[in-house]
């Protein structure tokens, strides 16, 4: 362990270059060092490793068996360090690649603003492009290369072609009303009471609609008389707040309103709607440094935000 602490990047650079050039003098020229300096560095490395790495071969040199074994690891480590430095350099360029993020309503009003603020606080200069919309639209844009990431619920298997999903936390659908709604203070709610008010439903193409449909069947809730389909969170907030509507929506969309007391979650068991929320990415793609940084921020925020209230 003490020997490992003595290992420096210059040791790896010298050894890899000597191996590449098969010559100490040529390696010294490439590294802009003197030949004695390179020789001394190699000797230090051999002392650290405890094995001979280079030996004389006539008028030249050759890599020993120990050196061949070490070279594979030294080259990988050196390349990783250089890639890391290059990645940091790219993040400081104002003309670096734009980070393009799609967000479903469940995270557009909660996680995404926090992630954007955290990204800006890092000092990175890559421009952000944030779009919201229906799940199938965002996933198509992701497949086509128009987006780098899509944050939201786990899509149905048939919509995952060419994509991978990284789960972050679980969330359920809730029935919510304004704090002054006639049902807000009730501990139990009948189907007839629920049907007496306008009901905002996720649209037929939304990712949570199948969960809601199954919930209706399981709990014997009939097709509502006053049903309004929408995926607009701004409309949902306004209509629910003013017109005594019952809004069926992912809890994350209105978590802030529920926590503040503006909206109230009705006592209806919605555990059957529990589903994974996370990141969708193109299969096989490697995110550039800025996009990966944003993805890491989302993951860290998700871990902090996941709670019994969200998971239900």
LOMARFI-277897 format. One line per 5 residues: number of its first residue (from 1); their letters; for each residue x, y, z of N, C-alpha, C, O. Coordinates in steps of 0.001 Angstrom, whole numbers, plus 500000, padded with zeros to 6 digits. Example, Ala and Ser with C-alpha at 12.3 -4.5 7.8 and 13.67 -1.06 7.14 Angstrom:
% residues 2
1) AS) 513190,494310,507800,512300,495500,507800,513200,496700,507800,514236,496681,508465 | 512850,497750,507080,513670,498940,507140,512900,500030,507870,513409,501138,508039
//
This chain:
% residues 312
1) XXXXX) 500830,498786,500000,500000,500000,500000,500858,501257,500000,500540,502215,499296 | 501945,501274,500778,502829,502434,500806,503457,502679,499440,503595,503824,499009 | 503844,501577,498748,504402,501711,497411,503386,502296,496439,503730,503112,495584 | 502128,501870,496576,501083,502365,495676,500909,503873,495805,500625,504554,494819 | 501077,504393,497013,500942,505829,497227,502047,506607,496514,501899,507796,496230
6) XXXXX) 503143,505929,496232,504262,506594,495535,504034,506665,494030,504722,507406,493329 | 503076,505900,493537,502830,505852,492097,502245,507173,491604,501247,507653,492141 | 502863,507754,490589,502433,509026,490033,502070,508849,488558,502446,507869,487915 | 501339,509818,488055,500947,509773,486650,502169,509791,485740,502145,509182,484670 | 503228,510472,486140,504440,510551,485318,505090,509183,485147,505713,508916,484119
11) XXXXX) 504947,508311,486154,505479,506961,486022,504755,506211,484902,505383,505541,484082 | 503434,506333,484880,502650,505646,483853,502940,506226,482472,503088,505485,481500 | 503019,507553,482390,503281,508195,481103,504623,507736,480532,504723,507411,479349 | 505639,507712,481370,506979,507320,480906,506994,505863,480457,507533,505544,479397 | 506402,504974,481263,506428,503553,480936,505631,503251,479666,506090,502495,478809
16) XXXXX) 504448,503835,479547,503621,503596,478355,504313,504116,477109,504274,503468,476063 | 504945,505278,477206,505606,505853,476029,506854,505054,475658,507114,504845,474473 | 507616,504613,476626,508783,503773,476335,508338,502480,475651,508971,502020,474701 | 507246,501902,476143,506724,500680,475540,506243,500932,474116,506453,500112,473222 | 505590,502083,473918,505075,502412,472585,506209,502649,471597,506141,502199,470453
21) XXXXX) 507250,503354,472031,508368,503698,471155,509427,502600,471098,510268,502579,470199 | 509375,501683,472075,510395,500640,472218,511792,501254,472287,512774,500698,471794 | 511834,502434,472927,513104,503157,473015,512977,504223,474094,511994,504963,474144 | 513991,504289,474961,513998,505314,475998,514259,506681,475398,513632,507664,475793 | 515185,506754,474442,515536,508054,473855,514366,508640,473073,514084,509834,473179
26) XXXXX) 513685,507808,472288,512546,508329,471517,511402,508729,472442,510710,509716,472195 | 511208,507951,473514,510178,508312,474491,510506,509645,475149,509618,510458,475402 | 511807,509863,475427,512225,511128,476035,511917,512296,475112,511495,513354,475578 | 512121,512122,473815,511817,513190,472855,510323,513505,472847,509928,514671,472850 | 509496,512458,472836,508042,512658,472806,507562,513351,474069,506683,514212,474020
31) XXXXX) 508143,512972,475202,507714,513527,476489,508404,514850,476819,508115,515474,477840 | 509319,515270,475943,510077,516512,476160,510865,516459,477475,510905,517418,478245 | 511490,515293,477697,512334,515088,478868,513707,514615,478416,513898,514238,477260 | 514648,514639,479327,515964,514079,479013,515918,512565,479159,515066,512021,479861 | 516851,511889,478480,516898,510432,478572,517168,509961,480001,516525,509013,480453
36) XXXXX) 518106,510596,480736,518321,510180,482132,517067,510334,482991,516818,509531,483890 | 516279,511378,482706,515056,511590,483492,514058,510457,483265,513424,509985,484209 | 513923,510025,482018,513002,508926,481713,513509,507631,482340,512734,506873,482923 | 514817,507379,482216,515396,506174,482809,515179,506147,484319,514838,505110,484888 | 515380,507293,484958,515193,507370,486405,513723,507104,486779,513442,506436,487774
41) XXXXX) 512813,507622,485989,511384,507420,486259,511004,505950,486131,510226,505429,486931 | 511562,505277,485109,511283,503849,484929,511852,503046,486099,511213,502106,486571 | 513040,503408,486566,513635,502696,487694,512778,502884,488961,512598,501943,489734 | 512261,504087,489165,511361,504331,490301,510119,503456,490199,509659,502896,491194 | 509579,503341,488983,508385,502523,488781,508669,501053,489073,507851,500368,489687
46) XXXXX) 509819,500574,488636,510184,499179,488895,510336,498930,490391,509990,497857,490884 | 510848,499911,491101,510984,499781,492555,509610,499717,493209,509388,498939,494137 | 508686,500546,492714,507324,500548,493246,506636,499215,492973,505957,498667,493843 | 506817,498695,491755,506174,497438,491356,506863,496213,491944,506251,495158,492118 | 508139,496373,492243,508878,495244,492781,509267,494214,491752,509597,493080,492099
51) XXXXX) 509232,494600,490465,509575,493678,489387,510264,494457,488269,510003,495646,488089 | 511155,493782,487507,511758,494445,486345,510730,494573,485225,510079,493595,484859 | 510590,495758,484693,509598,495998,483646,510237,496129,482261,509612,495818,481247 | 511495,496597,482231,512217,496799,480975,513622,496226,481138,514236,496365,482196 | 514127,495581,480087,515494,495061,480144,516186,495299,478806,515538,495473,477774
56) XXXXX) 517531,495303,478848,518303,495518,477632,518145,494332,476686,518013,493184,477112 | 518161,494641,475389,518066,493613,474357,519002,494028,473224,518604,494735,472299 | 520269,493569,473317,521269,494036,472366,521528,495504,472588,521860,495925,473696 | 521376,496284,471537,521538,497745,471667,520227,498450,472026,520202,499652,472290 | 519158,497687,472030,517867,498285,472353,517331,497794,473689,518091,497405,474575
61) XXXXX) 516027,497818,473814,515366,497349,475035,514175,496485,474645,513738,496469,473494 | 513672,495776,475627,512428,495046,475417,511632,495034,476724,512195,495163,477811 | 510338,494878,476596,509474,494830,477767,509488,493412,478322,509327,492447,477576 | 509677,493292,479600,509689,491969,480226,508262,491422,480324,507289,492116,480031 | 508170,490164,480745,506850,489569,480962,506072,490361,482012,504875,490606,481860
66) XXXXX) 506772,490760,483084,506108,491576,484111,505637,492908,483524,504563,493413,483851 | 506483,493460,482641,506127,494727,482021,504904,494606,481134,504072,495513,481104 | 504778,493493,480404,503617,493275,479537,502334,493212,480359,501307,493772,479974 | 502408,492522,481497,501237,492425,482375,500855,493803,482905,499683,494178,482904 | 501858,494552,483356,501580,495875,483933,501104,496864,482876,500306,497753,483170
71) XXXXX) 501593,496712,481639,501281,497661,480571,499786,497740,480299,499263,498825,480042 | 499091,496611,480350,497657,496610,480078,496916,497506,481065,496022,498262,480685 | 497292,497413,482316,496633,498218,483344,497101,499666,483313,496312,500587,483525 | 498379,499861,483052,498920,501221,483005,498282,502005,481861,497914,503167,482029 | 498152,501368,480701,497548,502051,479552,496103,502416,479804,495658,503508,479452
76) XXXXX) 495368,501496,480418,493959,501759,480729,493820,502900,481723,492978,503781,481548 | 494631,502887,482751,494568,503936,483777,494935,505298,483199,494296,506304,483505 | 495971,505322,482360,496397,506581,481757,495331,507127,480826,495073,508331,480813 | 494702,506243,480040,493646,506675,479126,492448,507209,479901,491838,508202,479503 | 492112,506551,481009,490977,506999,481819,491234,508382,482403,490345,509233,482418
81) XXXXX) 492450,508598,482882,492795,509901,483449,492727,510995,482382,492206,512082,482631 | 493260,510699,481189,493223,511684,480105,491798,511969,479660,491446,513117,479390 | 490969,510917,479581,489575,511115,479200,488841,511962,480222,488004,512792,479867 | 489159,511750,481493,488530,512550,482535,488894,514018,482423,488038,514888,482583 | 490160,514296,482150,490603,515683,481991,489945,516316,480766,489520,517470,480811
86) XXXXX) 489862,515550,479667,489215,516067,478463,487747,516355,478705,487210,517341,478201 | 487092,515486,479482,485678,515687,479774,485460,516964,480565,484524,517718,480300 | 486336,517203,481545,486219,518428,482337,486461,519659,481479,485813,520689,481663 | 487390,519551,480547,487676,520671,479652,486476,520991,478786,486149,522159,478576 | 485806,519942,478275,484631,520145,477426,483523,520856,478176,482798,521664,477595
91) XXXXX) 483381,520562,479476,482304,521157,480253,482473,522655,480419,481507,523350,480735 | 483661,523164,480217,483905,524588,480390,483754,525383,479104,483918,526603,479102 | 483442,524696,478008,483271,525395,476743,481830,525860,476591,480903,525064,476740 | 481637,527127,476298,480282,527655,476134,479599,527078,474910,478370,527075,474832 | 480377,526587,473952,479783,526018,472751,479737,524493,472828,479670,523819,471800
96) XXXXX) 479773,523947,474053,479686,522500,474232,478313,521997,473831,477396,522789,473614 | 478167,520674,473731,476895,520114,473283,475742,520471,474212,475888,520455,475434 | 474606,520789,473624,473407,521094,474394,472883,519826,475062,472939,518743,474480 | 472377,519965,476278,471758,518844,476981,470255,518942,476762,469621,519908,477187 | 469681,517929,476090,468276,517960,475690,467492,516942,476505,467711,515735,476398
101) XXXXX) 466575,517450,477319,465877,516606,478290,464370,516675,478063,463793,517759,477966 | 463742,515504,477981,462293,515411,477942,461774,515061,479324,462357,514229,480019 | 460679,515694,479724,460149,515483,481073,458643,515273,481019,457906,516102,480485 | 458202,514164,481575,456770,513942,481733,456262,514817,482879,457045,515240,483730 | 454951,515089,482905,454412,515976,483951,454757,515562,485369,454873,516418,486246
106) XXXXX) 454926,514264,485616,455204,513797,486973,456493,514368,487553,456640,514423,488774 | 457440,514798,486698,458698,515360,487189,458945,516785,486706,459840,517465,487206 | 458146,517241,485728,458395,518553,485128,458277,519688,486132,458958,520706,486010 | 457404,519511,487131,457190,520593,488096,457941,520389,489400,457917,521258,490272 | 458611,519243,489543,459272,518965,490814,460764,518724,490629,461575,519581,490983
111) XXXXX) 461135,517585,490086,462550,517241,489970,463305,518093,488961,464426,518525,489231 | 462706,518336,487810,463442,519004,486737,463899,520412,487135,465061,520746,486904 | 463036,521251,487722,463543,522565,488151,464702,522472,489125,465657,523243,489028 | 464629,521538,490064,465734,521371,491009,467012,520915,490298,468111,521372,490612 | 466842,520000,489329,468002,519496,488594,468649,520601,487767,469875,520689,487695
116) XXXXX) 467833,521440,487145,468366,522546,486351,469169,523494,487236,470262,523923,486867 | 468616,523820,488413,469327,524719,489333,470652,524092,489770,471675,524775,489812 | 470641,522802,490094,471872,522130,490511,472889,522104,489380,474086,522269,489619 | 472425,521898,488146,473314,521881,486987,473958,523249,486792,475160,523340,486543 | 473171,524302,486902,473709,525653,486756,474708,525970,487869,475698,526666,487645
121) XXXXX) 474443,525461,489054,475339,525715,490187,476706,525067,490008,477672,525486,490645 | 476804,524048,489150,478099,523421,488912,479037,524331,488129,480248,524110,488111 | 478481,525354,487480,479302,526240,486664,479442,525785,485226,480137,526429,484441 | 478798,524694,484866,478873,524219,483482,478151,525188,482555,477156,525810,482926 | 478676,525298,481349,478150,526295,480419,477301,525691,479306,476779,526419,478461
126) XXXXX) 477161,524371,479299,476341,523748,478263,474899,524221,478386,474330,524232,479478 | 474325,524605,477276,472947,525078,477295,471993,523911,477504,472221,522814,476995 | 470917,524155,478262,469899,523146,478523,468677,523385,477639,468294,524526,477382 | 468082,522304,477185,466839,522361,476410,465855,521404,477069,466046,520188,477018 | 464799,521941,477690,463831,521140,478436,462497,521169,477708,461975,522243,477410
131) XXXXX) 461942,519996,477418,460632,519925,476770,459734,518978,477570,460211,518024,478185 | 458433,519257,477553,457451,518378,478179,456461,517923,477117,456374,518515,476041 | 455728,516885,477423,454756,516379,476467,454306,514991,476849,454632,514489,477924 | 453548,514373,475953,453075,513021,476204,454215,512022,476036,455191,512268,475327 | 454058,510906,476702,455117,509910,476760,455553,509428,475383,456749,509396,475093
136) XXXXX) 454609,509054,474533,454972,508481,473235,455686,509497,472355,456553,509129,471563 | 455333,510762,472485,455989,511811,471697,457441,511982,472146,458350,512049,471319 | 457647,512049,473453,459002,512228,473981,459885,511026,473665,461060,511192,473337 | 459336,509827,473759,460132,508639,473469,460514,508562,471992,461613,508126,471651 | 459607,508985,471125,459946,509031,469692,461081,510025,469441,461987,509758,468652
141) XXXXX) 461021,511171,470119,462090,512166,469963,463410,511635,470513,464478,511947,469985 | 463337,510837,471569,464541,510226,472135,465148,509243,471134,466356,509263,470899 | 464324,508396,470554,464821,507420,469571,465435,508112,468358,466434,507649,467808 | 464831,509217,467951,465293,509924,466761,466525,510780,467009,467047,511399,466082 | 466991,510822,468246,468168,511612,468555,467883,513073,468826,468813,513873,468929
146) XXXXX) 466595,513445,468945,466240,514843,469232,466363,515152,470716,466468,516318,471097 | 466351,514122,471563,466526,514286,472998,467624,513339,473474,467869,512301,472861 | 468275,513704,474564,469309,512859,475158,468750,511982,476271,469201,510854,476471 | 467771,512506,476991,467198,511825,478148,465704,512107,478202,465253,513169,477773 | 464941,511165,478726,463531,511407,479034,463280,510895,480444,463509,509723,480741
151) XXXXX) 462805,511787,481310,462554,511439,482706,461062,511277,482921,460284,512175,482601 | 460656,510130,483466,459247,509910,483742,458981,508483,484139,459878,507774,484595 | 457760,508068,483967,457348,506713,484341,457914,505674,483388,458235,505973,482238 | 458032,504435,483890,458472,503314,483067,457445,503065,481971,456281,502798,482271 | 457856,503146,480696,456913,502911,479600,456505,501441,479516,457144,500567,480101
156) XXXXX) 455433,501193,478778,455011,499820,478516,456090,499125,477682,456793,499787,476918 | 456234,497797,477816,457289,497070,477093,457299,497329,475596,458369,497412,474994 | 456125,497459,474983,456076,497670,473533,456606,499031,473111,456883,499251,471932 | 456749,499942,474060,457274,501278,473746,458763,501424,474083,459316,502520,473989 | 459408,500324,474472,460799,500389,474909,461797,499950,473847,462977,499774,474149
161) XXXXX) 461350,499774,472619,462255,499326,471558,463383,500332,471355,463137,501514,471119 | 464619,499852,471450,465791,500701,471263,466138,501572,472450,467027,502419,472358 | 465445,501377,473575,465651,502221,474748,465988,501365,475965,465718,500164,475994 | 466578,502002,476962,466798,501373,478261,466224,502292,479326,466158,503508,479142 | 465809,501704,480441,465188,502463,481529,465990,502257,482804,466317,501127,483169
166) XXXXX) 466306,503360,483478,467030,503326,484758,466082,503782,485862,465826,504980,485984 | 465547,502855,486678,464574,503251,487712,465217,504062,488824,466343,503787,489241 | 464486,505068,489300,464988,505915,490377,464126,505820,491632,464661,505724,492737 | 462806,505843,491485,461917,505698,492641,460543,505274,492138,460321,505169,490931 | 459626,505032,493065,458280,504591,492695,457254,505633,493114,457429,506345,494103
171) XXXXX) 456190,505702,492342,455177,506740,492566,453801,506183,492210,453682,505262,491401 | 452773,506748,492818,451417,506299,492529,450543,507458,492065,450911,508628,492175 | 449381,507096,491546,448364,508056,491134,447497,508386,492347,447294,507536,493213 | 446986,509613,492413,446101,510010,493516,444848,510679,492969,444824,511146,491831 | 443794,510719,493809,442599,511509,493560,442742,512762,494410,442784,512664,495637
176) XXXXX) 442818,513933,493794,443061,515159,494550,441963,516185,494307,441374,516246,493228 | 441700,516994,495340,440722,518072,495255,441290,519306,495938,442271,519225,496677 | 440668,520439,495685,441038,521673,496380,440685,521556,497860,439779,520806,498224 | 441380,522276,498696,441179,522203,500151,439761,522574,500558,439286,522132,501604 | 439072,523384,499743,437698,523808,500061,436650,522936,499388,435461,523245,499459
181) XXXXX) 437054,521875,498748,436128,520976,498065,435233,520262,499086,435701,519940,500178 | 433955,520006,498760,433055,519315,499699,433548,517952,500160,433172,517496,501239 | 434391,517288,499354,434885,515962,499735,436198,516012,500514,436675,514978,500982 | 436779,517188,500657,438134,517304,501203,438250,516798,502640,439302,516293,503032 | 437185,516929,503427,437259,516569,504844,436700,515184,505130,436677,514769,506289
186) XXXXX) 436257,514467,504132,435619,513167,504354,436665,512071,504560,437710,512069,503909 | 436376,511153,505460,437267,510022,505723,436939,508826,504836,437768,507934,504660 | 435729,508806,504277,435315,507782,503338,434512,508430,502220,433778,509392,502449 | 434652,507903,501018,433964,508495,499867,433320,507386,499054,433976,506410,498691 | 432038,507539,498771,431315,506560,497969,431465,506885,496493,431865,507987,496116
191) XXXXX) 431131,505894,495660,431195,506088,494213,430230,507182,493782,430557,507980,492903 | 429043,507233,494388,428061,508249,494016,428554,509651,494345,428336,510585,493573 | 429218,509802,495486,429768,511109,495853,430841,511533,494854,430910,512700,494470 | 431661,510599,494442,432736,510894,493493,432162,511309,492150,432696,512199,491487 | 431079,510670,491750,430487,510902,490438,429708,512215,490371,429258,512615,489297
196) XXXXX) 429550,512879,491501,428778,514126,491521,429589,515330,491082,429055,516432,490959 | 430881,515125,490846,431763,516244,490505,432502,515964,489197,432680,514807,488815 | 432932,517028,488510,433752,516828,487300,435013,516050,487655,435627,516282,488696 | 435388,515132,486783,436547,514282,487035,437582,514477,485931,437304,514226,484759 | 438772,514927,486312,439854,515089,485350,440629,513787,485257,441160,513291,486251
201) XXXXX) 440687,513236,484035,441353,511962,483794,442577,512163,482919,442583,513056,482071 | 443625,511348,483106,444730,511377,482130,444207,510913,480781,443335,510047,480713 | 444735,511486,479710,444250,511164,478374,444514,509705,478037,445325,509040,478682 | 443816,509217,477014,443899,507801,476648,445303,507377,476255,445660,506210,476414 | 446113,508308,475742,447471,507975,475300,448521,508206,476378,449704,507960,476143
206) XXXXX) 448111,508676,477558,449083,508966,478611,449590,507673,479231,448932,506636,479150 | 450748,507740,479844,451403,506552,480379,450697,506009,481614,450804,504818,481906 | 449974,506863,482349,449316,506387,483571,447867,505985,483343,447233,505470,484264 | 447318,506201,482147,445906,505876,481915,445598,504384,482127,444573,504069,482731 | 446443,503456,481656,446139,502037,481926,446056,501720,483417,445255,500880,483825
211) XXXXX) 446875,502382,484233,446817,502171,485675,445471,502648,486229,444873,501992,487082 | 445009,503787,485736,443739,504353,486193,442578,503472,485761,441657,503232,486542 | 442613,502985,484517,441537,502122,484027,441435,500852,484867,440334,500423,485213 | 442585,500246,485196,442559,499042,486023,442031,499345,487429,441317,498539,488025 | 442393,500512,487940,441924,500907,489271,440401,501040,489283,439748,500603,490231
216) XXXXX) 439838,501635,488245,438391,501788,488148,437710,500418,488168,436694,500229,488838 | 438280,499469,487427,437698,498128,487366,437801,497431,488716,436834,496831,489184 | 438980,497511,489345,439200,496847,490627,438281,497380,491716,437822,496615,492564 | 438002,498692,491705,437217,499300,492772,435769,499541,492374,435012,500161,493120 | 435381,499053,491195,433988,499155,490775,433532,500579,490510,432359,500900,490696
221) XXXXX) 434442,501426,490082,434091,502814,489773,433608,502884,488322,434365,502537,487415 | 432361,503326,488075,431837,503373,486712,432436,504528,485915,433096,505403,486475 | 432206,504523,484634,432639,505636,483790,431997,506915,484306,430772,506977,484416 | 432783,507933,484625,432212,509157,485214,431322,509909,484235,431557,509896,483027 | 430280,510576,484780,429356,511346,483942,430011,512609,483385,429727,513024,482262
226) XXXXX) 430893,513215,484187,431530,514467,483778,433042,514267,483685,433798,514776,484512 | 433465,513530,482681,434887,513229,482527,435545,514192,481560,435012,514483,480490 | 436713,514685,481953,437518,515574,481108,438907,514977,481014,439582,514824,482032 | 439346,514637,479812,440674,514061,479630,441685,515175,479365,441462,516045,478523 | 442800,515134,480096,443823,516159,479903,445176,515667,480418,445245,514871,481354
231) XXXXX) 446232,516146,479801,447587,515938,480329,448220,517278,480684,449417,517351,480964 | 447422,518330,480674,447919,519672,480985,447873,519897,482493,446793,519966,483078 | 449032,520010,483117,449045,520247,484552,448588,521659,484894,448009,521873,485959 | 448836,522628,484013,448394,523999,484286,446867,524078,484256,446266,524736,485105 | 446237,523414,483285,444775,523374,483243,444236,522620,484447,443260,523045,485065
236) XXXXX) 444867,521506,484780,444402,520712,485914,444422,521498,487207,443477,521421,487992 | 445477,522250,487441,445563,523052,488660,444460,524118,488696,443784,524297,489709 | 444297,524816,487573,443319,525902,487525,441896,525381,487678,441112,525933,488450 | 441557,524319,486944,440184,523813,486971,439860,523169,488314,438758,523345,488834 | 440808,522427,488880,440594,521789,490174,440426,522832,491270,439613,522664,492179
241) XXXXX) 441190,523895,491181,441130,524927,492204,439868,525765,492168,439453,526293,493200 | 439238,525902,490988,438112,526840,490850,436746,526175,490712,435727,526778,491047 | 436719,524929,490219,435434,524366,489828,435121,523024,490480,434437,522196,489879 | 435602,522798,491679,435250,521622,492481,435452,520307,491735,434656,519378,491875 | 436510,520233,490951,436797,519003,490216,437593,518034,491080,438216,518425,492067
246) XXXXX) 437560,516767,490690,438421,515740,491266,439461,515401,490209,439123,515026,489087 | 440717,515535,490578,441808,515363,489604,442541,514064,489880,443086,513871,490967 | 442554,513170,488893,443311,511930,488995,444639,512150,488290,444679,512348,487076 | 445731,512114,489057,447016,512546,488528,448151,511885,489311,447963,511508,490468 | 449316,511741,488701,450490,511255,489433,450800,512204,490581,450763,513423,490418
251) XXXXX) 451101,511645,491725,451284,512483,492912,452422,513479,492752,452365,514584,493293 | 453451,513094,492014,454585,513988,491849,454230,515299,491175,454880,516317,491411 | 453192,515282,490331,452795,516499,489622,452308,517561,490597,452555,518751,490401 | 451616,517131,491647,451011,518090,492579,451545,517903,493997,450877,518272,494962 | 452733,517337,494130,453308,517112,495462,453428,518419,496246,453170,518456,497449
256) XXXXX) 453815,519473,495563,453985,520759,496252,452652,521267,496792,452582,521764,497916 | 451586,521142,495983,450271,521613,496426,449730,520775,497579,449082,521301,498483 | 449996,519467,497546,449550,518600,498638,450325,518919,499912,449742,519008,500993 | 451617,519088,499785,452444,519393,500958,452076,520738,501580,452161,520903,502797 | 451669,521695,500752,451315,523025,501266,449888,523083,501797,449515,524047,502467
261) XXXXX) 449080,522052,501500,447691,522055,501949,446728,522654,500959,445528,522699,501229 | 447207,523120,499818,446314,523697,498818,445403,522631,498216,444218,522879,497996 | 445952,521452,497951,445178,520311,497479,445169,519237,498555,446082,519143,499376 | 444116,518432,498530,443959,517347,499496,443825,516035,498735,443096,515948,497746 | 444529,515028,499202,444437,513704,498600,443248,512957,499204,443170,512802,500423
266) XXXXX) 442326,512496,498366,441144,511807,498853,441503,510403,499355,442451,509790,498865 | 440742,509899,500333,441031,508579,500921,440569,507432,500018,439639,506698,500350 | 441227,507298,498889,440945,506223,497941,442227,505434,497748,443277,506006,497453 | 442142,504120,497914,443318,503259,497837,443810,503184,496396,443142,502610,495536 | 444978,503763,496135,445532,503768,494774,446872,503028,494711,447683,503282,493820
271) XXXXX) 447098,502119,495652,448378,501406,495647,448593,500581,494382,449728,500292,494004 | 447495,500208,493734,447605,499412,492510,448231,500206,491366,448639,499620,490363 | 448312,501524,491501,448868,502360,490432,450350,502642,490636,450948,503398,489871 | 450944,502042,491659,452352,502287,491957,453226,501851,490780,453090,500733,490283 | 454114,502728,490342,454985,502412,489215,456323,503120,489321,456474,504085,490070
276) XXXXX) 457297,502625,488558,458659,503166,488604,458764,504471,487825,458168,504633,486760 | 459534,505392,488386,459881,506647,487717,461401,506665,487563,462130,506333,488498 | 461867,507051,486390,463308,507078,486169,463669,507647,484819,462889,508381,484212 | 464869,507302,484347,465412,507864,483111,465312,506874,481963,465676,505707,482103 | 464812,507350,480819,464861,506611,479567,466027,507135,478740,466205,508345,478599
281) XXXXX) 466829,506206,478190,467967,506568,477349,468035,505618,476163,467449,504536,476196 | 468749,506018,475119,468917,505131,473969,469854,503981,474328,470916,504196,474913 | 469462,502784,473982,470273,501605,474267,471600,501688,473519,471632,501990,472326 | 472676,501420,474219,473995,501395,473593,474660,502739,473461,475837,502803,473107 | 473942,503830,473734,474527,505166,473623,475349,505507,474863,475028,505080,475972
286) XXXXX) 476401,506273,474661,477184,506815,475773,476923,508314,475834,477213,509036,474881 | 476385,508776,476937,476079,510192,477091,477361,511015,477117,478379,510574,477649 | 477304,512224,476533,478466,513093,476669,478542,513586,478114,477626,513355,478902 | 479617,514253,478451,479902,514586,479847,478804,515432,480491,478425,515191,481637 | 478298,516411,479764,477289,517297,480339,475975,516560,480556,475342,516712,481601
291) XXXXX) 475560,515760,479569,474318,514998,479712,474431,513990,480845,473470,513786,481587 | 475595,513354,480988,475801,512400,482076,475754,513106,483428,475224,512567,484399 | 476306,514304,483483,476250,515087,484715,474803,515378,485092,474429,515255,486258 | 473978,515768,484102,472576,516065,484380,471851,514797,484829,471019,514841,485736 | 472169,513660,484190,471559,512391,484583,471925,512034,486023,471077,511559,486778
296) XXXXX) 473174,512257,486404,473618,511966,487769,472904,512865,488774,472548,512425,489867 | 472700,514120,488401,471986,515046,489283,470559,514564,489501,470063,514573,490628 | 469892,514140,488415,468524,513634,488535,468467,512415,489455,467556,512282,490273 | 469439,511539,489311,469456,510341,490146,469625,510705,491615,468927,510161,492471 | 470544,511621,491918,470775,512028,493306,469544,512708,493896,469188,512460,495047
301) XXXXX) 468894,513566,493108,467691,514235,493591,466557,513247,493795,465775,513379,494736 | 466465,512257,492916,465418,511244,493047,465571,510472,494339,464583,510185,495015 | 466807,510133,494692,467054,509396,495928,466641,510210,497144,466156,509654,498129 | 466831,511523,497082,466442,512370,498205,464934,512572,498237,464343,512677,499312 | 464298,512627,497046,462881,512935,496984,462010,511722,497262,460879,511869,497726
306) XXXXX) 462521,510519,496984,461734,509314,497232,461370,509223,498713,462239,509341,499577 | 460099,509017,499001,459622,508986,500365,458341,508167,500438,457771,507838,499397 | 457871,507828,501633,456602,507110,501742,455455,507865,501089,454527,507255,500556 | 455519,509205,501131,454439,509997,500528,454415,509812,499035,453343,509740,498433 | 455601,509734,498416,455654,509550,496976,455368,508104,496598,454659,507824,495632
311) XX) 455932,507199,497373,455778,505787,497023,454393,505261,497397,453877,504337,496769 | 453813,505851,498408,452473,505489,498799,452378,504213,499556,451283,503804,499942
//
